[in-house]
């Protein structure tokens, strides 16, 4: 009888260890995805490499946001990841370049290889192998379903009241209750109407900063925060 109990004990222990291992792997994946989201936002801000001094070779001629900005993935593919078929279908950010949503679920290794191809041209001095891996993980596994949290005007459909409570307890310590305590950028309220951008930054954090990434918790919380940000002073 004791031998049977010992067998079951060993099996239970092995199962628990296995589950803990899977949990660690999942957590590490979420960490990689979040970092990839920050690299998508501004890779040279996240990995502290030199800012590009010339336009990206695939950027449109005489584009409004050239040089270093043209190398930011979001500048061509958009905060909503839809490129020419999304919010960047017109206006100063229009490039005519497609989004990355078609790459969702694809093999991250294949995506990492695309980052080195002629169209993208990121060198290892710009993106290390680890950088490329994290960015590819984001493209493959981190896009999610932003449409679930955004309306037709690209604003968050989250709950403003809940978002206020979340913001005041989790965000205001660094950003200020008015959203104007920002180290590098405009007051949050002045850009909050871009719901996709707000969701992206709340989920993944700010490149090169100690801002927490909320990707691993219920994304509805991020949507609620993004909704409240529109109520902050401009």
N, C-alpha and C positions, 0 to 999 in steps of 0.2 A: 504494500500500500504506500509506504513511504517513498519507494522508488518511483511509483506512478506520480505522486505529488511533486517529487523533485523534477520529473520530466515536464509536468505542466508548469512548474515554476520557471524552469529554464526557457520554455517556449514563450511564456508571458514576458520574461525579461528580454528575450531576443526581440519580441514584437515591439515592446516599448522602446527599446534602443533603436529599432528600425524606424519607428514613427518619429522619434526625436531627430534622427538623422535626416528624414524627409523634411521635417519642419525647418531644420537648419538650412537645407538646400533651398527650400522655398523662400526663406528669409533672405538668403544670399542672392537669389534670383531677383527678388523685389528691389534689393539694394542696387544691383547692376542696372535694372530697368530705370530706376529713378536717376541714377547717375547718367545713363544714356539720354534721359530726357533733358538733363542740364546741358549735356554736350550738344544736343539738338538745338537748344536755345542759343548758346554761345560757347562753342567748344574751347576757344582760347581764354575765356573767362573761367572755365571750369578746370582745365588742365594747365593753365598758366603758361602757355606757349606764346610765341610772338604773334602780334596781330598782323594779318595779311596787309600788305601795302598796295596791292593791285586788285582789280576786279577779278572775281572768279571767272574762269574761261567760259563757263556756260551761262553767265549772267547776261541779260539783255544789254545791248549797246545804249549808252546814255541813260541807263537806269537811275532812278532817284536815290537808291540806297546802295551805292557801290562800295568798292574797297573792302574793308573788314566786314561790313554788314552783309555783303554779297556772299560771304563764305559761311554765314550762319544758316543752318538747314531750314530754319523757320522762315527765312526771308523769301525763299522760293516755294517751299512746300506748305507754308502757312501754319498758324497756331492750331488750326482745325485739321491739319494734315491732308487737306484736299487740294492744295495748290490752285491751279487755274479754275477748278470746279467748285471752289469754296469762297471764303470771304475775300480772297485775293483774285477774284475773277475780274476785278476792275479796280481803278484807283492807283495811287502811287506805288503800291506794292505788287502790281500786276507784272508777271514775267512770262506768262503763257506756259509755264512748266507744270507738269502734272504733280499730284500729291503723292504721299507715301502710303495712303490707305490700301492700295493694291498689294503692298508688300506685307500686310498684316498676316501673321501666321506662317510666313515663309521661313526657310532654314536660315538662322542667324549667320552661319558661316558664309552662305551665298550672299547675304546682304553686306557683310563685312568686305567681301571681295569687290562688290559694286562700288564701295566707297573709294577703292583704289583705281577704278577704271578711268577711261579717258574723259567721260562726262563729269565725274566728280573730282578726281585728281587729288585726293588727300594723301599727302606723303606721311611717312612714319614720323617725321619731325613735327607734323601737325597733329596726327592721331596715332598714338602707339597701338600695338596689337590689342592691349587691354581696352584702350579707348574705343577702338573699332568694334570690339566684342560687346562692350556695354551699349554703344549706340545702336548696334545691330539688334541687341536684345530688346531695346526700347521700340525700335521700328517693328519688330516681329511680334512682341508680346505686350507692349505697353500702350498702344494707341487706345484700346478700350472702345467704348461706344459713347463718345462725347455727345452725339446727337440726343442721347437719352437725357442729358442734363442741360441742353441748350435749346432755345427757341429759334424761330426763323430769323430773328434779328441778331442772333449770336449772343444772346444774354442768358445767364444762368436761370434755370427754372426752380432753383432751390428756395428754401424757406428763409425769408429775411430775418424773422424773429429768432429762429434757432441759430442762424448764421451770426447774428450779433453776439449771442452768448458765447459761441465758439471763438469768434474773433477776439472778443474782450478778454477771454481767459487764456487763449493760446497764441495770439498774434500781436496784440497791442503792446506787450512788454517790449518788443523790438521795434514795431512799426508805429507805435503811438495810437492812442484812441482815435485820433483824427486821420491816421494813415499817412501823415506827412513826415514821419521820422524815417526817411528812406535814405540809405547810404549813397546809392548810385542810381538815380532815376527820378522821375516825377512823383508827385503825390499819388498814392494808389487810387484815390477817387477819380483822378483825372484820366485814368486809362482803364477803369473798371468796366466800362461798357463792352470791352472786348472779352466776352465771357470765356472764349476758348483759351486765350492767353492766361487769364486768371486761373482757370482750372489747371492748365499745364503747370503753372508755377506753384500752385498750392499742392498739387500731387507730387511734383518732382523736386521742388526747391529752387533756389536762385543760384545760378552758376558762380562757383568760387566763394559762396557765403555759407554761414552756419545755419541757414534757414532749414528747419525740419521738412522732410518730404513726407506727405501724408498718404502716399500711395498704398501702404499696407493696411489701412483701415477703410471702413465703408466710404466709398466715393461720394455718397450722398452728403456727407459732412463737408467735403470740399465744395460741393455744389451750393450748399447752404452758405458757406463762407463767401464764395464768389458772388452770390446774390446780394449779400449784405454789403460787400465792397462798393457796390453802385450807390449806396446811400452815404458814403463818406464824402466829406467836402472836397471839392475840386481843387 
